Amino acid sequence: MNELLLDSFILLFVVVDPIGLAPLFAALTQDATPLQRRRIAVRGVLIAGGILLVFVILGDALLRALGIGLAAFQIAGGVLLFLLAVDMLFARHSGLRSTTEREQKEAERKKDISVFPLAIPLIAGPGALTTVLLMVGEQGDNSVIVGAALAVVVLVLAVTLVSLLFAARVMRVIGETGANVVSRVFGVVLAALAAQYILDGLRAGLPAF
């Protein structure tokens, strides 16, 4: 159980990348007052948390409703997470873990970025949603698994909130280059985890593999 919690925490933490969010949040809120930054950070994390919690609770039902087996989702999810890892390794900002150029411009014109782009897609993006679905898998009726997944989501979001609240200080300490270095390290870990998901899916879908 402890191993499951640790693995799930590492995976979701790497995907959300709280440290990598700090420079993006600082840039998007550069014209906001400290009070506004705190309100935006808290609201964005709460909204993202609500979305992720819904996926944790209803993820199993969603997979069943779509007729998707866990093996197929593990392979697809592994591929998606691997693409996300490539973005992190090359410090690229694609739509998987960041905003596109047009979304960035739209966000700059908005006073409140807590819903878009902070909650979606910066925190609860495709990678994070895929991750929580993989955490629960086909065990959505197992209260222990669901409880563990909920605990992991809450813990990662708590770390994310702290990172956002202290974004300015984080940037002064490590700078954008430091944040990219951290993201690259996380990218290596995520690539390995993604490969494991693909292998698990292949083994489950093809017993002779």
N, CA, C and O of each residue as an XYZ file, in Angstrom:
836
protein
N       0.833     -1.206      0.000
C       0.000      0.000      0.000
C       0.873      1.264      0.000
O       0.625      2.216     -0.741
N       1.902      1.238      0.856
C       2.812      2.387      0.908
C       3.528      2.594     -0.424
O       3.763      3.725     -0.850
N       3.873      1.475     -1.076
C       4.543      1.568     -2.375
C       3.617      2.167     -3.420
O       4.040      2.959     -4.261
N       2.339      1.777     -3.356
C       1.345      2.325     -4.277
C       1.207      3.834     -4.087
O       1.165      4.592     -5.056
N       1.137      4.255     -2.830
C       1.016      5.678     -2.539
C       2.231      6.451     -3.048
O       2.096      7.518     -3.648
N       3.419      5.897     -2.801
C       4.645      6.577     -3.215
C       4.734      6.673     -4.729
O       5.056      7.732     -5.269
N       4.447      5.560     -5.424
C       4.503      5.559     -6.886
C       3.504      6.548     -7.482
O       3.825      7.294     -8.407
N       2.297      6.542     -6.940
C       1.257      7.451     -7.440
C       1.619      8.901     -7.186
O       1.406      9.763     -8.038
N       2.173      9.166     -5.995
C       2.566     10.538     -5.667
C       3.667     11.026     -6.600
O       3.601     12.145     -7.109
N       4.674     10.194     -6.824
C       5.784     10.582     -7.696
C       5.277     10.871     -9.104
O       5.661     11.868     -9.716
N       4.414      9.997     -9.616
C       3.908     10.160    -10.975
C       3.116     11.452    -11.123
O       3.365     12.231    -12.042
N       2.164     11.684    -10.225
C       1.330     12.884    -10.342
C       2.153     14.140    -10.079
O       1.941     15.166    -10.725
N       3.086     14.068     -9.141
C       3.940     15.218     -8.845
C       4.777     15.599    -10.059
O       4.918     16.779    -10.382
N       5.328     14.593    -10.726
C       6.151     14.846    -11.905
C       5.311     15.433    -13.031
O       5.755     16.349    -13.724
N       4.102     14.913    -13.219
C       3.234     15.378    -14.302
C       2.779     16.823    -14.056
O       2.844     17.657    -14.959
N       2.323     17.114    -12.843
C       1.864     18.473    -12.539
C       3.044     19.444    -12.507
O       2.922     20.595    -12.926
N       4.191     18.966    -12.005
C       5.429     19.762    -11.978
C       5.219     21.117    -11.296
O       5.280     22.154    -11.957
N       4.973     21.118     -9.981
C       4.726     22.379     -9.261
C       5.840     23.411     -9.408
O       5.572     24.609     -9.505
N       7.087     22.947     -9.425
C       8.207     23.885     -9.551
C       8.219     24.522    -10.939
O       8.488     25.716    -11.078
N       7.927     23.722    -11.960
C       7.880     24.251    -13.317
C       6.733     25.223    -13.528
O       6.779     26.057    -14.432
N       5.687     25.118    -12.683
C       4.552     26.035    -12.799
C       4.889     27.424    -12.267
O       4.278     28.413    -12.672
N       5.857     27.497    -11.365
C       6.184     28.772    -10.712
C       6.513     29.882    -11.705
O       5.934     30.964    -11.605
N       7.436     29.658    -12.677
C       7.735     30.749    -13.613
C       6.554     31.135    -14.492
O       6.388     32.308    -14.827
N       5.729     30.156    -14.870
C       4.551     30.459    -15.691
C       3.557     31.304    -14.898
O       3.005     32.279    -15.409
N       3.340     30.917    -13.651
C       2.406     31.655    -12.807
C       2.917     33.066    -12.537
O       2.149     34.028    -12.557
N       4.219     33.180    -12.286
C       4.801     34.491    -12.026
C       4.652     35.405    -13.235
O       4.375     36.596    -13.086
N       4.834     34.851    -14.434
C       4.725     35.653    -15.652
C       3.285     36.091    -15.908
O       3.037     37.225    -16.320
N       2.339     35.186    -15.661
C       0.938     35.490    -15.929
C       0.341     36.449    -14.911
O      -0.664     37.101    -15.193
N       0.944     36.542    -13.734
C       0.391     37.407    -12.679
C       1.327     38.563    -12.338
O       1.266     39.113    -11.239
N       2.183     38.926    -13.272
C       3.175     39.964    -12.977
C       2.546     41.323    -12.681
O       3.143     42.136    -11.974
N       1.350     41.580    -13.210
C       0.688     42.862    -12.964
C      -0.297     42.810    -11.802
O      -0.951     43.807    -11.496
N      -0.407     41.657    -11.156
C      -1.357     41.498    -10.057
C      -0.709     41.869     -8.727
O       0.510     41.792     -8.574
N      -1.536     42.271     -7.777
C      -1.038     42.565     -6.432
C      -0.804     41.243     -5.695
O      -1.327     40.210     -6.111
N      -0.025     41.261     -4.606
C       0.191     40.032     -3.840
C      -1.107     39.368     -3.394
O      -1.211     38.141     -3.419
N      -2.097     40.161     -2.988
C      -3.383     39.615     -2.562
C      -4.086     38.933     -3.733
O      -4.638     37.844     -3.580
N      -4.065     39.572     -4.903
C      -4.692     38.979     -6.086
C      -3.998     37.677     -6.470
O      -4.661     36.714     -6.855
N      -2.669     37.637     -6.369
C      -1.932     36.412     -6.689
C      -2.360     35.274     -5.770
O      -2.565     34.146     -6.218
N      -2.493     35.580     -4.484
C      -2.898     34.542     -3.533
C      -4.292     34.028     -3.858
O      -4.535     32.821     -3.833
N      -5.212     34.947     -4.166
C      -6.582     34.531     -4.485
C      -6.617     33.694     -5.762
O      -7.325     32.689     -5.832
N      -5.860     34.107     -6.760
C      -5.817     33.363     -8.021
C      -5.230     31.972     -7.798
O      -5.749     30.987     -8.323
N      -4.148     31.889     -7.018
C      -3.503     30.606     -6.754
C      -4.441     29.659     -6.023
O      -4.579     28.498     -6.409
N      -5.085     30.148     -4.970
C      -5.985     29.303     -4.176
C      -7.172     28.841     -5.018
O      -7.532     27.663     -5.008
N      -7.773     29.777     -5.744
C      -8.941     29.423     -6.556
C      -8.568     28.449     -7.669
O      -9.302     27.496     -7.930
N      -7.442     28.679     -8.320
C      -7.017     27.794     -9.393
C      -6.762     26.381     -8.907
O      -7.164     25.414     -9.555
N      -6.094     26.257     -7.762
C      -5.810     24.931     -7.203
C      -7.106     24.230     -6.785
O      -7.257     23.027     -6.999
N      -8.037     24.976     -6.192
C      -9.312     24.381     -5.779
C     -10.111     23.880     -6.980
O     -10.684     22.792     -6.934
N     -10.150     24.659     -8.040
C     -10.880     24.251     -9.243
C     -10.229     23.022     -9.876
O     -10.912     22.066    -10.242
N      -8.901     23.059    -10.000
C      -8.190     21.908    -10.555
C      -8.397     20.686     -9.686
O      -8.560     19.574    -10.189
N      -8.391     20.899     -8.358
C      -8.621     19.790     -7.439
C      -9.992     19.165     -7.635
O     -10.133     17.943     -7.617
N     -11.010     20.012     -7.824
C     -12.355     19.487     -8.058
C     -12.424     18.640     -9.312
O     -13.066     17.590     -9.327
N     -11.761     19.096    -10.362
C     -11.749     18.343    -11.622
C     -11.047     17.002    -11.445
O     -11.557     15.971    -11.882
N      -9.885     17.012    -10.809
C      -9.126     15.779    -10.611
C      -9.867     14.804     -9.705
O      -9.850     13.598     -9.948
N     -10.521     15.317     -8.658
C     -11.263     14.448     -7.745
C     -12.441     13.783     -8.451
O     -12.755     12.623     -8.185
N     -13.087     14.515     -9.343
C     -14.185     13.926    -10.120
C     -13.662     12.780    -10.977
O     -14.314     11.742    -11.091
N     -12.494     12.963    -11.580
C     -11.919     11.907    -12.400
C     -11.506     10.712    -11.557
O     -11.599      9.573    -12.015
N     -11.051     10.951    -10.329
C     -10.695      9.838     -9.448
C     -11.935      9.018     -9.103
O     -11.911      7.788     -9.151
N     -13.008      9.706     -8.758
C     -14.220      9.021     -8.312
C     -14.973      8.376     -9.475
O     -15.490      7.267     -9.342
N     -15.035      9.066    -10.612
C     -15.829      8.579    -11.740
C     -14.984      7.972    -12.856
O     -15.517      7.568    -13.890
N     -13.669      7.907    -12.653
C     -12.788      7.401    -13.704
C     -13.116      5.988    -14.143
O     -13.158      5.691    -15.337
N     -13.352      5.107    -13.160
C     -13.674      3.715    -13.481
C     -14.962      3.629    -14.284
O     -15.033      2.907    -15.278
N     -15.987      4.371    -13.850
C     -17.279      4.363    -14.552
C     -17.126      4.912    -15.969
O     -17.776      4.439    -16.901
N     -16.256      5.917    -16.121
C     -16.029      6.502    -17.435
C     -15.398      5.488    -18.389
O     -15.818      5.364    -19.540
N     -14.399      4.772    -17.909
C     -13.759      3.760    -18.748
C     -14.747      2.672    -19.158
O     -14.763      2.235    -20.309
N     -15.564      2.244    -18.211
C     -16.553      1.198    -18.509
C     -17.608      1.697    -19.495
O     -18.020      0.973    -20.402
N     -18.035      2.937    -19.305
C     -19.055      3.493    -20.194
C     -18.549      3.589    -21.623
O     -19.307      3.401    -22.575
N     -17.259      3.884    -21.767
C     -16.661      3.992    -23.103
C     -16.202      2.650    -23.645
O     -15.758      2.556    -24.789
N     -16.310      1.607    -22.822
C     -15.888      0.280    -23.260
C     -14.380      0.160    -23.428
O     -13.904     -0.613    -24.260
N     -13.633      0.919    -22.645
C     -12.173      0.899    -22.742
C     -11.595      0.023    -21.645
O     -11.874      0.240    -20.466
N     -10.792     -0.965    -22.019
C     -10.143     -1.826    -21.047
C      -8.940     -1.135    -20.442
O      -8.386     -0.199    -21.018
N      -8.541     -1.611    -19.266
C      -7.407     -0.993    -18.591
C      -6.133     -1.121    -19.408
O      -5.326     -0.192    -19.439
N      -5.936     -2.268    -20.076
C      -4.712     -2.479    -20.863
C      -4.589     -1.426    -21.962
O      -3.520     -0.849    -22.166
N      -5.705     -1.181    -22.673
C      -5.691     -0.187    -23.748
C      -5.414      1.201    -23.193
O      -4.670      1.979    -23.791
N      -6.016      1.511    -22.047
C      -5.808      2.829    -21.467
C      -4.385      2.988    -20.944
O      -3.818      4.079    -21.007
N      -3.804      1.900    -20.425
C      -2.418      1.969    -19.957
C      -1.475      2.280    -21.119
O      -0.557      3.088    -20.981
N      -1.707      1.637    -22.258
C      -0.850      1.878    -23.425
C      -1.023      3.305    -23.923
O      -0.041      4.016    -24.136
N      -2.287      3.728    -24.110
C      -2.553      5.088    -24.587
C      -2.041      6.126    -23.588
O      -1.429      7.122    -23.974
N      -2.296      5.885    -22.311
C      -1.831      6.808    -21.286
C      -0.315      6.865    -21.220
O       0.268      7.931    -21.024
N       0.321      5.704    -21.386
C       1.778      5.665    -21.385
C       2.371      6.466    -22.533
O       3.371      7.164    -22.363
N       1.750      6.361    -23.704
C       2.217      7.123    -24.867
C       2.062      8.621    -24.616
O       2.969      9.403    -24.902
N       0.901      9.016    -24.079
C       0.657     10.429    -23.796
C       1.665     10.966    -22.779
O       2.215     12.054    -22.954
N       1.901     10.201    -21.723
C       2.843     10.635    -20.703
C       4.275     10.667    -21.240
O       5.086     11.487    -20.810
N       4.580      9.768    -22.184
C       5.918      9.785    -22.779
C       6.112     11.060    -23.610
O       7.178     11.675    -23.573
N       5.080     11.450    -24.356
C       5.157     12.703    -25.119
C       5.336     13.895    -24.183
O       6.067     14.839    -24.483
N       4.650     13.827    -23.042
C       4.787     14.872    -22.046
C       6.218     14.907    -21.504
O       6.778     15.981    -21.282
N       6.803     13.725    -21.293
C       8.181     13.636    -20.811
C       9.156     14.244    -21.817
O      10.121     14.902    -21.429
N       8.903     14.023    -23.114
C       9.759     14.595    -24.157
C       9.709     16.120    -24.096
O      10.739     16.784    -24.215
N       8.503     16.675    -23.910
C       8.370     18.128    -23.773
C       9.185     18.636    -22.588
O       9.851     19.667    -22.680
N       9.129     17.912    -21.483
C       9.846     18.331    -20.286
C      11.359     18.237    -20.495
O      12.108     19.103    -20.043
N      11.798     17.194    -21.176
C      13.234     17.003    -21.399
C      13.823     18.106    -22.278
O      14.960     18.532    -22.076
N      13.043     18.557    -23.244
C      13.534     19.595    -24.155
C      13.039     20.989    -23.767
O      13.206     21.954    -24.513
N      12.417     21.073    -22.563
C      11.912     22.355    -22.055
C      11.008     23.043    -23.063
O      11.060     24.259    -23.244
N      10.168     22.229    -23.722
C       9.216     22.800    -24.678
C       7.884     23.011    -23.975
O       7.574     22.323    -23.002
N       7.108     23.950    -24.460
C       5.811     24.249    -23.858
C       4.715     23.998    -24.883
O       4.240     24.919    -25.547
N       4.326     22.739    -24.999
C       3.250     22.394    -25.921
C       1.920     22.427    -25.179
O       1.872     22.716    -23.984
N       0.835     22.128    -25.904
C      -0.481     22.131    -25.287
C      -0.693     21.033    -24.273
O      -1.714     21.020    -23.587
N       0.268     20.088    -24.157
C       0.114     19.002    -23.199
C       0.303     19.471    -21.766
O      -0.398     19.001    -20.870
N       1.229     20.382    -21.533
C       1.518     20.790    -20.171
C       1.585     22.301    -20.003
O       1.989     22.802    -18.954
N       1.192     23.007    -21.024
C       1.228     24.456    -20.941
C       0.171     25.026    -21.874
O      -0.631     24.290    -22.450
N       0.181     26.332    -22.015
C      -0.757     26.977    -22.924
C      -0.099     27.176    -24.284
O       1.118     27.326    -24.389
N      -0.925     27.173    -25.312
C      -0.403     27.473    -26.639
C      -0.165     28.977    -26.737
O      -0.525     29.723    -25.826
N       0.438     29.425    -27.836
C       0.732     30.852    -27.988
C      -0.546     31.684    -27.967
O      -0.591     32.743    -27.341
N      -1.580     31.205    -28.648
C      -2.842     31.955    -28.669
C      -3.489     31.960    -27.282
O      -4.040     32.972    -26.850
N      -3.414     30.814    -26.588
C      -3.974     30.761    -25.241
C      -3.218     31.691    -24.304
O      -3.809     32.323    -23.429
N      -1.910     31.769    -24.497
C      -1.091     32.657    -23.671
C      -1.529     34.112    -23.858
O      -1.659     34.855    -22.886
N      -1.755     34.513    -25.113
C      -2.188     35.879    -25.382
C      -3.558     36.159    -24.784
O      -3.814     37.241    -24.256
N      -4.441     35.153    -24.879
C      -5.773     35.326    -24.297
C      -5.685     35.473    -22.785
O      -6.380     36.295    -22.189
N      -4.818     34.663    -22.169
C      -4.662     34.724    -20.717
C      -4.124     36.071    -20.262
O      -4.510     36.576    -19.208
N      -3.236     36.650    -21.055
C      -2.639     37.938    -20.692
C      -3.666     39.063    -20.682
O      -3.474     40.082    -20.019
N      -4.763     38.871    -21.423
C      -5.806     39.905    -21.473
C      -6.825     39.749    -20.346
O      -7.669     40.620    -20.136
N      -6.738     38.624    -19.621
C      -7.707     38.355    -18.566
C      -7.135     38.746    -17.208
O      -5.948     38.557    -16.942
N      -7.987     39.286    -16.363
C      -7.550     39.653    -15.019
C      -7.514     38.437    -14.106
O      -6.639     38.334    -13.247
N      -8.448     37.522    -14.282
C      -8.507     36.331    -13.438
C      -8.150     35.105    -14.275
O      -8.919     34.684    -15.140
N      -6.985     34.543    -14.009
C      -6.528     33.382    -14.779
C      -6.703     32.082    -14.002
O      -6.156     31.046    -14.381
N      -7.477     32.142    -12.903
C      -7.577     30.978    -12.025
C      -8.206     29.772    -12.717
O      -7.784     28.638    -12.494
N      -9.226     30.016    -13.564
C      -9.863     28.900    -14.270
C      -9.046     28.522    -15.497
O      -8.615     27.379    -15.652
N      -8.844     29.511    -16.366
C      -8.016     29.310    -17.557
C      -6.966     30.400    -17.591
O      -7.313     31.578    -17.506
N      -5.714     30.058    -17.710
C      -5.172     28.715    -17.963
C      -4.622     27.998    -16.738
O      -4.032     26.927    -16.872
N      -4.805     28.574    -15.520
C      -4.163     27.963    -14.354
C      -4.729     26.588    -14.008
O      -4.003     25.594    -13.992
N      -6.051     26.542    -13.729
C      -6.655     25.256    -13.370
C      -6.587     24.287    -14.546
O      -6.195     23.130    -14.401
N      -6.981     24.793    -15.720
C      -6.938     24.006    -16.960
C      -6.260     24.859    -18.019
O      -6.754     25.956    -18.277
N      -5.169     24.445    -18.654
C      -4.565     23.108    -18.567
C      -3.295     23.011    -17.725
O      -2.665     21.954    -17.691
N      -2.900     24.107    -17.036
C      -1.609     24.081    -16.353
C      -1.552     23.066    -15.212
O      -0.538     22.390    -15.041
N      -2.628     22.949    -14.429
C      -2.627     21.981    -13.320
C      -3.370     20.709    -13.714
O      -2.785     19.626    -13.740
N      -4.644     20.840    -14.016
C      -5.441     19.670    -14.403
C      -5.461     19.536    -15.919
O      -6.512     19.642    -16.551
N      -4.305     19.305    -16.484
C      -4.194     19.148    -17.931
C      -4.390     17.700    -18.357
O      -4.695     16.849    -17.521
N      -4.221     17.407    -19.643
C      -4.399     16.034    -20.140
C      -3.529     15.012    -19.409
O      -3.978     13.905    -19.113
N      -2.283     15.392    -19.121
C      -1.383     14.464    -18.437
C      -1.868     14.130    -17.037
O      -1.850     12.967    -16.634
N      -2.306     15.150    -16.287
C      -2.778     14.928    -14.921
C      -4.068     14.106    -14.910
O      -4.227     13.212    -14.079
N      -4.984     14.407    -15.829
C      -6.241     13.664    -15.896
C      -5.982     12.199    -16.262
O      -6.599     11.292    -15.705
N      -5.072     11.986    -17.197
C      -4.711     10.614    -17.568
C      -4.091      9.890    -16.391
O      -4.366      8.712    -16.163
N      -3.255     10.592    -15.643
C      -2.571      9.986    -14.507
C      -3.546      9.515    -13.435
O      -3.417      8.400    -12.930
N      -4.520     10.354    -13.083
C      -5.459      9.944    -12.032
C      -6.337      8.783    -12.502
O      -6.724      7.936    -11.698
N      -6.649      8.740    -13.783
C      -7.409      7.609    -14.303
C      -6.587      6.327    -14.222
O      -7.112      5.266    -13.886
N      -5.304      6.430    -14.530
C      -4.430      5.264    -14.437
C      -4.235      4.830    -12.980
O      -4.075      3.641    -12.705
N      -4.248      5.774    -12.065
C      -4.084      5.451    -10.645
C      -5.232      4.586    -10.147
O      -5.030      3.657     -9.365
N      -6.424      4.899    -10.602
C      -7.607      4.152    -10.151
C      -7.826      2.919    -11.018
O      -8.180      1.852    -10.517
N      -7.609      3.076    -12.344
C      -7.776      1.946    -13.258
C      -9.175      1.377    -13.201
O     -10.159      2.116    -13.241
N      -9.261      0.067    -13.106
C     -10.558     -0.618    -13.053
C     -10.938     -0.981    -11.622
O     -11.750     -1.878    -11.397
N     -10.344     -0.276    -10.655
C     -10.611     -0.570     -9.249
C     -11.362      0.570     -8.596
O     -11.161      0.880     -7.422
N     -12.237      1.191     -9.383
C     -13.002      2.317     -8.872
C     -13.959      1.948     -7.759
O     -14.446      2.824     -7.045
N     -14.240      0.643     -7.598
C     -15.121      0.202     -6.522
C     -14.336     -0.179     -5.269
O     -14.929     -0.575     -4.265
N     -13.030     -0.066     -5.317
C     -12.169     -0.377     -4.174
C     -11.930      0.915     -3.389
O     -11.203      1.801     -3.837
N     -12.551      1.006     -2.216
C     -12.476      2.237     -1.439
C     -11.048      2.560     -1.008
O     -10.696      3.730     -0.854
N     -10.229      1.533     -0.813
C      -8.840      1.761     -0.401
C      -8.058      2.432     -1.531
O      -7.318      3.388     -1.300
N      -8.228      1.922     -2.758
C      -7.536      2.495     -3.919
C      -7.998      3.921     -4.174
O      -7.185      4.815     -4.406
N      -9.303      4.125     -4.128
C      -9.853      5.465     -4.352
C      -9.378      6.424     -3.269
O      -9.004      7.561     -3.558
N      -9.394      5.960     -2.016
C      -8.924      6.801     -0.917
C      -7.465      7.175     -1.069
O      -7.075      8.312     -0.801
N      -6.654      6.213     -1.503
C      -5.225      6.480     -1.713
C      -5.029      7.495     -2.832
O      -4.200      8.399     -2.725
N      -5.801      7.337     -3.907
C      -5.699      8.272     -5.033
C      -6.114      9.679     -4.615
O      -5.476     10.659     -4.998
N      -7.183      9.775     -3.830
C      -7.639     11.084     -3.349
C      -6.576     11.739     -2.467
O      -6.326     12.941     -2.563
N      -5.956     10.930     -1.608
C      -4.914     11.457     -0.728
C      -3.731     11.978     -1.532
O      -3.169     13.025     -1.210
N      -3.357     11.256     -2.569
C      -2.235     11.667     -3.420
C      -2.563     12.974     -4.133
O      -1.729     13.878     -4.195
N      -3.779     13.074     -4.671
C      -4.195     14.298     -5.375
C      -4.145     15.493     -4.432
O      -3.621     16.548     -4.790
N      -4.687     15.332     -3.230
C      -4.700     16.428     -2.256
C      -3.285     16.843     -1.891
O      -2.991     18.035     -1.795
N      -2.405     15.867     -1.687
C      -1.027     16.172     -1.296
C      -0.277     16.915     -2.404
O       0.422     17.893     -2.139
N      -0.426     16.445     -3.646
C       0.249     17.104     -4.767
C      -0.294     18.514     -4.968
O       0.468     19.436     -5.259
N      -1.592     18.685     -4.817
C      -2.176     20.014     -4.969
C      -1.725     20.957     -3.852
O      -1.570     22.158     -4.074
N      -1.515     20.411     -2.657
C      -1.022     21.229     -1.556
C       0.385     21.745     -1.864
O       0.697     22.911     -1.621
N       1.228     20.861     -2.401
C       2.579     21.271     -2.786
C       2.517     22.308     -3.913
O       3.278     23.276     -3.929
N       1.599     22.086     -4.848
C       1.433     23.022     -5.960
C       1.015     24.399     -5.465
O       1.520     25.415     -5.941
N       0.090     24.431     -4.509
C      -0.371     25.703     -3.958
C       0.790     26.453     -3.290
O       0.941     27.661     -3.473
N       1.593     25.740     -2.528
C       2.747     26.366     -1.878
C       3.699     26.937     -2.929
O       4.213     28.044     -2.775
N       3.930     26.168     -4.002
C       4.828     26.625     -5.061
C       4.296     27.893     -5.725
O       5.068     28.799     -6.040
N       2.988     27.963     -5.939
C       2.393     29.142     -6.570
C       2.438     30.350     -5.643
O       2.720     31.467     -6.078
N       2.156     30.119     -4.363
C       2.156     31.217     -3.407
C       3.545     31.827     -3.247
O       3.688     33.019     -2.975
N       4.559     30.994     -3.419
C       5.941     31.475     -3.278
C       6.655     31.517     -4.627
O       7.880     31.416     -4.693
N       5.877     31.667     -5.701
C       6.445     31.649     -7.058
C       7.540     32.702     -7.235
O       8.595     32.418     -7.802
N       7.287     33.896     -6.756
C       8.269     34.974     -6.924
C       9.576     34.629     -6.222
O      10.658     34.862     -6.759
N       9.468     34.073     -5.019
C      10.673     33.709     -4.270
C      11.399     32.548     -4.935
O      12.628     32.519     -5.002
N      10.609     31.584     -5.427
C      11.207     30.432     -6.112
C      12.008     30.906     -7.314
O      13.118     30.430     -7.553
N      11.443     31.849     -8.075
C      12.125     32.345     -9.263
C      13.388     33.122     -8.906
O      14.375     33.082     -9.640
N      13.355     33.824     -7.787
C      14.555     34.551     -7.369
C      15.674     33.586     -6.981
O      16.853     33.884     -7.169
N      15.298     32.435     -6.442
C      16.291     31.474     -5.974
C      16.858     30.628     -7.113
O      18.076     30.505     -7.247
N      15.981     30.045     -7.936
C      16.462     29.106     -8.960
C      16.436     29.692    -10.365
O      17.154     29.211    -11.241
N      15.624     30.718    -10.597
C      15.542     31.306    -11.927
C      14.860     30.365    -12.912
O      14.549     29.221    -12.582
N      14.633     30.858    -14.123
C      13.969     30.040    -15.135
C      14.843     28.874    -15.571
O      14.338     27.788    -15.855
N      16.154     29.093    -15.625
C      17.057     28.007    -15.995
C      17.004     26.881    -14.975
O      16.981     25.704    -15.336
N      16.986     27.249    -13.704
C      16.895     26.235    -12.652
C      15.594     25.455    -12.737
O      15.577     24.238    -12.548
N      14.498     26.162    -13.025
C      13.202     25.498    -13.162
C      13.219     24.521    -14.331
O      12.645     23.435    -14.244
N      13.885     24.908    -15.439
C      13.986     24.011    -16.589
C      14.832     22.783    -16.270
O      14.545     21.683    -16.744
N      15.871     22.973    -15.470
C      16.715     21.835    -15.076
C      15.895     20.836    -14.264
O      15.972     19.628    -14.489
N      15.108     21.353    -13.318
C      14.255     20.483    -12.509
C      13.257     19.745    -13.395
O      13.035     18.547    -13.221
N      12.655     20.463    -14.350
C      11.690     19.846    -15.257
C      12.336     18.749    -16.100
O      11.710     17.725    -16.373
N      13.584     18.960    -16.510
C      14.280     17.947    -17.303
C      14.521     16.679    -16.479
O      14.363     15.564    -16.977
N      14.900     16.863    -15.232
C      15.095     15.698    -14.352
C      13.783     14.952    -14.187
O      13.749     13.725    -14.279
N      12.696     15.689    -13.944
C      11.378     15.077    -13.840
C      11.001     14.368    -15.140
O      10.343     13.328    -15.119
N      11.423     14.940    -16.270
C      11.111     14.349    -17.565
C      11.722     12.973    -17.730
O      11.094     12.080    -18.300
N      12.946     12.787    -17.236
C      13.590     11.471    -17.308
C      12.802     10.446    -16.501
O      12.567      9.326    -16.955
N      12.395     10.845    -15.296
C      11.615      9.949    -14.435
C      10.282      9.613    -15.090
O       9.859      8.457    -15.096
N       9.624     10.623    -15.639
C       8.324     10.408    -16.270
C       8.437      9.503    -17.489
O       7.552      8.681    -17.727
N       9.505      9.639    -18.262
C       9.701      8.781    -19.434
C       9.782      7.310    -19.016
O       9.207      6.436    -19.664
N      10.506      7.055    -17.926
C      10.622      5.678    -17.436
C       9.276      5.153    -16.940
O       8.919      4.007    -17.213
N       8.527      5.988    -16.212
C       7.212      5.579    -15.727
C       6.254      5.332    -16.893
O       5.462      4.389    -16.862
N       6.327      6.174    -17.912
C       5.475      6.008    -19.085
C       5.782      4.694    -19.798
O       4.873      3.978    -20.219
N       7.071      4.385    -19.929
C       7.470      3.126    -20.569
C       6.940      1.935    -19.778
O       6.527      0.932    -20.360
N       6.953      2.048    -18.448
C       6.441      0.963    -17.616
C       4.945      0.760    -17.826
O       4.469     -0.374    -17.880
N       4.201      1.865    -17.944
C       2.769      1.752    -18.204
C       2.510      1.049    -19.538
O       1.615      0.209    -19.642
N       3.296      1.398    -20.550
C       3.121      0.770    -21.860
C       3.410     -0.721    -21.781
O       2.667     -1.533    -22.333
N       4.485     -1.080    -21.098
C       4.838     -2.497    -20.947
C       3.763     -3.248    -20.174
O       3.412     -4.371    -20.537
N       3.234     -2.641    -19.108
C       2.169     -3.280    -18.332
C       0.924     -3.494    -19.190
O       0.274     -4.536    -19.117
N       0.607     -2.487    -20.003
C      -0.552     -2.610    -20.890
C      -0.374     -3.696    -21.921
O      -1.311     -4.440    -22.213
N       0.822     -3.796    -22.479
C       1.110     -4.841    -23.483
C       1.033     -6.226    -22.854
O       0.499     -7.157    -23.456
N       1.571     -6.361    -21.630
C       1.514     -7.654    -20.948
C       0.083     -8.058    -20.639
O      -0.288     -9.223    -20.782
N      -0.723     -7.082    -20.213
C      -2.123     -7.386    -19.884
C      -2.943     -7.677    -21.135
O      -3.803     -8.559    -21.128
N      -2.673     -6.929    -22.218
C      -3.442     -7.120    -23.450
C      -2.959     -8.287    -24.278
O      -3.732     -8.919    -24.998
N      -1.657     -8.571    -24.167
C      -1.061     -9.682    -24.920
C      -0.332    -10.581    -23.927
O       0.864    -10.396    -23.701
N      -1.022    -11.546    -23.331
C      -0.419    -12.392    -22.276
C       0.895    -13.039    -22.693
O       1.740    -13.317    -21.842
N       1.081    -13.282    -23.985
C       2.298    -13.959    -24.435
C       3.450    -12.990    -24.620
O       4.569    -13.403    -24.927
N       3.178    -11.673    -24.431
C       4.210    -10.657    -24.684
C       5.326    -10.765    -23.641
O       6.286     -9.996    -23.682
